[in-house]
Amino acid sequence: MVNTGPRWPRVLAALLGFLGVAAGAFGAHGLRGLVAPEQLQTWETAADYQLLHAVALLAVSGWQQSTPSSRLQFWLLWACGLIAAGILLFSGSLYLLVLTNISAFGPITPIGGLALLAGWLILLACGLIRGGDVAP
């Protein structure tokens, strides 16, 4: 029997991928000339990170579904959650910073970066452990 696992990581990955493409297009066509070039670069960075991590989230959801180890599934779902939170906080704060020019959103960005890093560290640990023997 194939483990179907929770659907939210793959659904969220698809949504974030769609929104990342839309954000990139909006930055390239809707914001050009309306914001300073450095703000446009910030927007592009946010869209790039969102798209990259949406693909990573999709890959991790596939990994999570294919493993028979419930412990490994547990940690892979944690990684999915951290990556999703990281996208929201990192890219979301950058989008808000560009759109509103409110500098209070700037300090949120590194928190999102830390969430992304934590998600990647969990994936590293999951990849290093043989046989999926990961304690929750």
C-alpha positions as CSV (number, residue, x, y, z in Angstrom):
1,M,0.0,0.0,0.0
2,V,1.3,3.4,-0.9
3,N,1.5,6.1,1.8
4,T,-0.6,9.0,0.6
5,G,0.3,11.2,3.5
6,P,-1.2,14.6,4.1
7,R,-2.1,16.6,1.0
8,W,-1.3,20.1,2.3
9,P,2.4,20.1,1.4
10,R,1.8,19.3,-2.3
11,V,-1.2,21.6,-2.5
12,L,0.7,24.4,-0.8
13,A,3.7,23.8,-3.1
14,A,1.5,24.1,-6.2
15,L,-0.2,27.3,-4.8
16,L,3.2,28.9,-3.9
17,G,4.6,28.0,-7.3
18,F,1.6,29.6,-9.1
19,L,1.9,32.7,-6.9
20,G,5.6,32.8,-7.4
21,V,5.2,32.9,-11.2
22,A,2.5,35.6,-10.8
23,A,4.8,37.6,-8.5
24,G,7.6,37.4,-10.9
25,A,5.4,38.5,-13.8
26,F,4.0,41.3,-11.7
27,G,7.5,42.5,-10.7
28,A,8.7,42.4,-14.3
29,H,5.7,44.1,-15.9
30,G,3.6,45.8,-13.2
31,L,6.3,47.3,-10.9
32,R,8.9,48.3,-13.4
33,G,9.0,52.1,-13.4
34,L,6.9,52.3,-10.2
35,V,9.5,51.4,-7.7
36,A,13.3,52.1,-7.5
37,P,15.6,49.5,-9.2
38,E,16.8,48.2,-5.8
39,Q,13.2,47.6,-4.7
40,L,12.6,45.7,-8.0
41,Q,15.7,43.6,-7.2
42,T,14.3,42.9,-3.8
43,W,11.0,41.8,-5.3
44,E,12.8,39.6,-7.8
45,T,14.8,38.0,-4.9
46,A,11.5,37.3,-3.1
47,A,10.0,35.7,-6.2
48,D,13.1,33.6,-6.9
49,Y,13.2,32.3,-3.3
50,Q,9.5,31.6,-3.4
51,L,9.7,29.6,-6.6
52,L,12.8,27.7,-5.6
53,H,11.4,26.7,-2.3
54,A,8.0,25.8,-3.8
55,V,9.8,23.2,-5.9
56,A,11.7,22.0,-2.9
57,L,8.4,21.7,-0.9
58,L,6.9,19.7,-3.8
59,A,10.0,17.4,-3.8
60,V,9.9,16.9,0.0
61,S,6.2,16.1,-0.1
62,G,7.0,13.3,-2.7
63,W,9.8,12.0,-0.4
64,Q,7.4,12.1,2.5
65,Q,4.8,10.1,0.6
66,S,7.3,7.5,-0.6
67,T,8.9,6.6,2.7
68,P,7.4,3.7,4.8
69,S,9.0,5.1,8.0
70,S,6.6,7.0,10.1
71,R,9.5,8.7,12.0
72,L,11.0,9.9,8.7
73,Q,7.6,11.1,7.6
74,F,7.3,13.1,10.8
75,W,10.6,14.9,10.2
76,L,9.9,15.5,6.5
77,L,6.5,17.1,7.5
78,W,8.4,19.3,9.9
79,A,10.7,20.3,7.1
80,C,7.7,21.1,4.9
81,G,6.2,23.2,7.6
82,L,9.5,25.1,8.1
83,I,10.0,25.7,4.4
84,A,6.4,26.9,4.1
85,A,6.8,29.3,7.0
86,G,10.1,30.4,5.6
87,I,8.6,31.3,2.3
88,L,5.8,33.2,3.9
89,L,8.1,35.1,6.2
90,F,11.0,35.6,3.9
91,S,9.3,36.3,0.6
92,G,6.2,37.7,2.1
93,S,8.1,40.3,4.2
94,L,10.1,41.4,1.1
95,Y,6.9,41.7,-1.0
96,L,5.3,43.9,1.8
97,L,8.5,45.9,2.1
98,V,8.5,46.8,-1.6
99,L,4.7,47.4,-1.8
100,T,4.4,49.5,1.4
101,N,7.9,50.9,1.9
102,I,7.4,50.2,5.6
103,S,10.8,49.3,7.0
104,A,9.2,47.4,10.0
105,F,8.8,44.4,7.6
106,G,12.6,44.2,7.1
107,P,13.4,42.5,10.4
108,I,10.9,39.7,9.6
109,T,13.0,38.6,6.6
110,P,15.8,37.0,8.5
111,I,13.4,35.0,10.6
112,G,12.0,33.5,7.4
113,G,15.6,32.8,6.3
114,L,16.2,31.0,9.5
115,A,13.1,28.9,9.0
116,L,14.3,28.0,5.5
117,L,17.7,27.0,6.8
118,A,16.2,24.9,9.6
119,G,14.0,23.1,7.0
120,W,17.1,22.4,4.9
121,L,19.0,21.1,8.0
122,I,16.2,18.7,8.8
123,L,16.4,17.5,5.2
124,L,20.1,17.0,5.5
125,A,19.7,15.0,8.7
126,C,16.9,12.9,7.0
127,G,19.1,12.2,4.0
128,L,22.1,11.2,6.2
129,I,20.2,8.7,8.4
130,R,20.2,5.2,7.0
131,G,16.9,3.3,6.7
132,G,14.8,6.2,7.8
133,D,15.6,5.4,11.5
134,V,14.8,9.0,12.8
135,A,13.6,9.5,16.3
136,P,10.8,12.0,16.6
